[in-house]
Structure formats: C-alpha cells, structure tokens
Amino acid sequence: MRVFEKSSKLDNVCYDIRGPVMDEANRMIAAGTNVLKLNIGNPAPFGFRAPDNLLKIISDNLKNTEGYSDSKGINSARIAIVDYCRMKNIPNVSVEDVYTGNGVSELITLSMNGLLNSGDEILVPTPDYPLWTASVTLAGGSAVHYICDEEAEWYPDIEDIKKKITSKTKGIVIINPNNPTGALYPKEMLEKIVEVARQKDLIIFADEVYDRLVMDGKEHVAVASLAPDLLVVSFNGLSKSHLIAGYRCGWMCLCGDKSRAKGYVEGINLLSSMRLCSNVPAQSVISMALQYAEETDRLLVKGGRIYEQREYIYQALNDIPGISAVKPKAAFYIFPKMDVKKFKIKDDERFVLDFLKEKRILLTHGGGFHWEKPDHFRMVYLPEKKQLETAAASLREFLDCYIQA
C-alpha cells in the first residue's frame, strides 16, 4: 500500500509557538486540565476587546463586502495605508505599491516565494519570529541568522551581519519592534543596518507590526524612512494594535526605489492574484482604524494595563534566582535568560514541557525562535496581573527544585 509522507520542503521548517509542547498542552486541556497559555500573543482570551466603533464598521459593511475585491485590496484601505506611510515619513509609496493580506503572515510567505530561488540567502535575526525562517525555507532559500545582542538591549550585531553576507544574500529582515525580545531599535541602529544594505545591495524586509505598541514615551522609526534609495518591503497590520487578531488584517508596502525590481514586483502581483484577495470585511475597517489610536495609547501609558503588566513581570522575573531579563520597550513579550549551569539545563524544549506538566503553564522555549543556546524562553505578559503573579510564583517554585538530569 502506498504511503504518503510530508513534503521534503518541510524538513527544516518549524513553528514551535504552536508546536509539540502546545500539542501536549492541548491534550491536557482535552483531559480537563486548565492551562495558562503564555505562549502566543493573542489578546482576546485575556479580556482585551476591540473598540466598539471598529466592530460596528465591520458589521455595517458585511453586506457590502460579500464579493472579491481587487487582489491588492479595496481602494479606501490602500489609500489609508499610503497616508499612514506618509505619516511615518516613508517615501515613494503609491496605492499600487500596497497589498492587503490575511494578516502579515500570509504576506511574509508571499514576499519570499516571489523572490527566492534555490540557494538564495536571506539574513534573519536570532532570536527571530519563526515564520520568517520557515517562509525563507519553504521558498527554497536559506535563512542565515545574525545575532541580536542581549548585552546591548537585544540590538542587532552589525559586525555579525557583515560577516554573514555572501554573494548569495538577497535581503535582510529587520523585526522592529522585536518579537520575541520586545526590543525597540533606535534610529542610529537602523541607520547602521541601512548602510550595510546599501553597501551590499540588499533588499530590506521590515516587520513593523508592533510599531504602535511602544512604551516609555519612545518613538518608533520606520526603517523605510531612512532608505529612500533602497527597496524596502514593509509589513504592518491591525491584529495586535487594534486587538482584532482573529480578523486577519495586515498589509505589505513596496517602499523606496523599485527601479530594479520589475521582475520581483511582477512575481508578487502574480502571487497576490492567485489567492484572489484577502478577506474583504477586515479590509473595510483599515481606513477608520488607522485614524483611531486612543485605545491603543491608553493601554501603553503609565497606569495602562499593558504597561503595568510589563512593569510587574520584568521585576518578578529578575527577582527569581537564576533568571534575568532585559526590559521590553514594546509589544507584549519578554525573553528571559536562565542560568543553565545552575539548573543543568541541556534542552530548553524539555524545560518548558516539564514546567507545563507540573505547573500547567505554557511557555515557548528559546529554540523555537532559532536561539541556539538552551537558555531562554519567551513569556507573553497579556494576562492580568493576578495571573502573572501566579505564573511568576509557579516558576520560582518550579526552579527551586528543578535540575535537568
């Protein structure tokens, strides 16, 4: 009898945010165990609700969004995105340069499939959002990971970037604000990366989906605003900033100099047309949403829920012997470091699995973000403070007697 195996294209693809440890968590849940899921940035289960006026827009427009839209998206949404780019000082973006998507995830994969041939290389940060590495691999390319330095606020290591560039390198991915570390890159750091891309003739892929989730009075700088002479592919969306992750609402813009990318643009247009269009009801809210920032801002200022939860979990984790963490400046993730000598940890996936089974709390191990050493994990701090207090106390108690054999 014929046996059907998975495609060999998936051999080096992983997405451990929803991987084997989460599979175990789901088995536990199916058996009646309550599990606190701190593995994924999903605001809705933790009581975050989208603004009512945005939900009303989608509801009121349902009868008008039953058909396909243009493959790139409805005109009002794309005009609003162009206006948003102007507000972020991003040059050379027209309506024709904007593509709406079923979240940014779909567009990341599309952008890689439109560019890469077998053997081509893309520089991706480590730790990374793992979809980037997976998308590069599925497109037939090779993800080459450059180091982000924990001792330097998790900023990219410029010298390591330079060392990793070869004749096969086509582009560099910048995730800013960063997932999983919560780092926010200053203008000076971005300018250094842009200069490397300029010297080495690289495309910049700018994942900036958390650009409106910035704390401490800091400002996000769009990398495309610093590189009008380069091709920058910029990604953004409403999933997190406007608390509508399930509606899958994202976009991609081709920014800067597109003069030498005619073939690449043709490829993106073809792939965009093949999926017909992104979901139209979600597109209908983009224009209004980009004018509505008050709700997001309220959560991030001092006294706001996300801000206060960030303050608590940062201090609580650093108070645990053997744990240290850099303070996040944006988003809602923290990426703590474990003293592997103290706990004799050799396998970080096993660590989070053991923690899940004993304390019924789900984390994501650092290896899931292509961090090579088994000494980190990511925690989402979306739950209310009482739940975070439970998580921190459980982790302290677990580590008090945890020695990995």
N, C-alpha and C positions, 0 to 999 in steps of 0.2 A: 504494500500500500504506500502511495506517495505521501511523504511528509513535507509540510510547508514550513520553512524556517523564516525568521525575520530577515529583512534585507541586510546585507553586509554593510550598507551605508550607515547603519545604526550601531556598528560595533564600538565606536568610540564616542557615542552620544549618551549623555546622561542629563537628568534633570532631577536632582536629589531633593529639591524643595518638596516635590511630590513623589519621592522615590520609595525605596524599600522600607525605610523607617516609618514613613507615613502609611505604607501598606499595613504595617504592624499596628499602628495607631487605629486604623480603620477596622482591623479585626477586633481590637479591644473594644472599640465603640459598638460594633455589631453584637458583641457579647454582653453589652450593658455597662461597660466602664466609662465613666466621664473622663474625658481627656481635654486638657487645656492646650489649645493649638497656638503655639508661639512660633510657628514655622513659616507663616506666609502673611504677606501684607494685605489682608482682606478686611477692610474697615467695618463692613456691615455686621458681622457676628458679634462685634464688641460695642454695639449700640450707636455707631456713627450713622447718621441719616443724611441723605442728600437734601439740599434745600428744597422746600416745597415748590417754589416757583419754577425750578428746573423740571421737577417731576410733572408739573402741570403742563409745561410746554410740550413735553413728550406725549403726554396723554391727549392733549388737544390736537396734536399733529398726527395722531395714529392713522386717521382716515386719509390723510394726505401723503402718507409715506408707505403705501402698500406696494408700490411698483419699484422697479430698479431705478437707481439714479445713474448719472454719469459714472463711469468706472472710477474716476478720481474722487467723486463726491458731489454733493449738491453745492450750487454756486454760493449761496449765502454763507455756508460753513467755511468754504475755502477763502472767500473774501475776508471773513473774520480772522482766519488764521494768518493771512497776509498782513492784516492790520496788527495782529499780535506780534508778528515778526518785526514790523516797523517799530513797535513799542520797545522791543528788545534790541533795537539797533542792528538787526540782521539785514544785510543788503541783498539786492538782486533776487528777490522772491516775488514771482507773479502768481496769479491764480493757477496757471498751467503747471507750476512747479510744486503744487500741493496735492497730496494723496491722502485721503482719509482711509482708516483701516479698522478692522475688528480688534481694537487695541493696538498698542505698539508692537506686540509680539509678532503678529502677522506680517507687519511691515519690515521688521528686522530680517525675518526669513526671506521675504521678497527681495530686499536690498542685496542680500548675499547671493541669492540664486541668480540675480540679474548681472552680477559682476564676475564671479569666480569661476575659473577653470581648474582642472585637477592640478594640484601642486602650488597654486597661488597661496600667498600667506596674508593674514590679517593680524595685526597686533591687538591683543585683547588684555585688559588689566587682570592681575590676580591680586586679591580676590576679585571675581567677576560676577555679574549676573549671568547664570549659566546658559541662558538661552542664546547669548552671543556666541559662545564656543560651540554650542550644538548647531546653530544655524550655519556657521562657517564650515563645520564638518559636513553637514548634510549637503551643502552646496559643492562639495568636492575639494574645498580648500583646507588649509592647515591653520589652526589658531595658535599663534605664538604669544605666550603670556609674558607681559612685562610686569615688573614688581611695583606695587604700591607700598610705601614705607610706613610701617606702623609708628616708628620713632619720629616721623615727620608728619604727624597728623593724617597719615594714610595718603599723602600726596604721591603722585607718580614719580618714580625714579628716572630722571631724564637720561642719565648715563646708561641705565639698563635698557631704556627704549632705543638709544642709539646703537647699542651692541646687538640688539635683536633684529635690526633691519638688514634685509638681504635684497638681492636683485629680484626676488620673487614677491617682495612685500608690496601690496597694493593699497593698503589703508591702515588706519589706526582708529580704534574705538576708545572714546572717552565717555565714561559714565559719571555725570556730574549734575546734581548731587549724586553721591555714590550709593549704590546698593551692592554689597551688604554693610559697608562701614559707616554710612551716614556722613562721610566727609564732604566738604564743600570747597572746591578749588578756587583760590584767589586768581585775580586777573593776571598777576605776574607768572603764576604757574602755567596758566593756559597759554600765555604768550610764548613761553618756552617750548611747549608742545607744538604750537602752530609753527614756530620757526623750524623745528625739526621736520615737520611735514612739508614745509616749504622747500627746505634744502633737499629733501629726499623725494619730492614729487609724489606725495601720498594724498589719498582721499581721507578726510576726517569724517568719522561716523559719531555724531554727538547724541548720546542718550541723555535727554534732559527732562524726563517725565516728572521729576520731583522739583522742578525749578520754582514752583510756587509754595513748596513746603520747607521754607528756610527759616531758621530761628536766630535769636540773639541780635536782631537788628541788622543782620548781614544781607548782602545783596548778591543774587546770582547773576553771573556774567555769561551770556550765550557765546560759545566759542566761535560761532559763525560771524559774530560782530567784530571779531579780531582778524578774520581771514577772508576779506572780500576778493582776494586774488586766488583763492583755492576753492575746490569743490568740497563743500561741507554738506553732508546728509544729516539733517536734524530731525530728531524724533521727540514727540510730546503727546500729551493726551489728558483726559479728564478723569481717568479711573480713580486716582488717589486724591488729587487736589479738590475734586468736586464730589468725591465719595460715591461714584457710580461705577465701581469696578465691574459689576456684572453686566453692564450695558455695552461693554467693549467698545470704547470710543477713543481712538487715537489718530495721529496723523504723522506724516513724514513730509519734509520740505527739502527740495534741492536748492541749496543756497550758494551764493558766491559765483565763481567762474565756471560755467558749464560748457565753455567753448570746445573743450577736447573730450567731452563726454557724450557726444551724439549717440554713439552706439549703446552706451550704458543706459541713457535715457530711453532709447527705443526698447531695450530689454525690459526696463521697469514698466513702461507703458504696456508692453505685451503681457507681462505677468499680472499687472493690475487689471487688464481687460479680461483675462482668463478667469478671474474669480468674480466677474461681473461687477460687483460693487461691495462696499462694506454696508453693514446694516443701516438702513436709512432712518429709522426712528431715533437712533442715537445721534446721527449727524444733525438732526433738526435742533438739538439743544446747544450745539457748539457756539453759535453766534451769541446767544444770551449768556452762556456760561463764561465766556471769556471777558464779559463785562462785569461779572459778579464775583468779587474776591473777598467780600466781607466775612463770609462764613469761614473760609479757609484761614484768613488772617486771625480771626478770633480764637482759633484753636492753638495758634502758634505763639502768640504773645505771652509774656509773663502772666501767669494766672490762668492761661488757657489749658485745656485738658492735655493735649499732646505735649506741650512744653513742660507741664508739671510732671507728667509721667516719665518724660525723658530725664528730668532732674532727679526723680526718685530712683529709677533703675540704674542710672550711671553711678550714683553714690552707693546703692545697695550692692551692686556687683563688685565695686572696688573695695568694699568692706569685707568681702569674703576672702579669707586667706587662700592664696594660690590663684586668685583671679585678678586680672587687671583689664581696664578697658579705656580706650580713647573716647572722649565725649563727642557724640554725634552733633553735627551742626545743622542737619537737615534730614528730611524723610522721617521714618519711624523704625529704624533698625539700629542695633548695636552689635558689635562684633568682638566679644571679649576673648582674651587670651588666657589659657590655662597653663599652670606650671606642670609640664609633662613629667619632669623629674620627680616632683613631689607626689604626683598621683600615678606615676609609672604608666602613663597613657601612651599606647603604641597605635591605637586605632580609634580615631575620633568618631567614626560612624558607630562603632560598638559602644562608645561612651554615651552618645545621645540615645541609643537603643536601650542601654541599661537604665539610664535616667527615666526614659519613658515607661519602662516596665515597672520600675519601683515607685516613681512619683506621679505617674500619669500626666506628664507634661512633655509636650512635643517641641523639640528644637531642631535646627538644621546644622549638621556638622560642617566644619570649615572646608573639608574636602569637596563638599557639594558646590563650592564656589571656586574650585580649582586652586585652592590654597594647599600647597604640597605638604606642609608640616601638620601633624595631627594635634594641633594645639589651640584651635579656635572653634567657636560655634557662633551662629547668629541667633539672636533673640529679637522678636518683634515686641515693641512696647505699646501696642494698641490697647490691650486690656486696661480696665480701670485699675486704680492704684491698689485696691484690696487684692485683686488677682495677682498683680505684680508682686505685692508683699508676700503672698503665698508662694509664688514661683521662686523668689529670692531666698526665702526661708527654706524651701524644699531643696534648693540647690546647695545651700550651705550645709544642711543636714546630710545630704547625699555625699558631698565631698568629704565630710568629716571622717567617713569610714570607707571611702572608695579608693581602692588600689587595684589597678587593672593587672590581672595575673598574666 
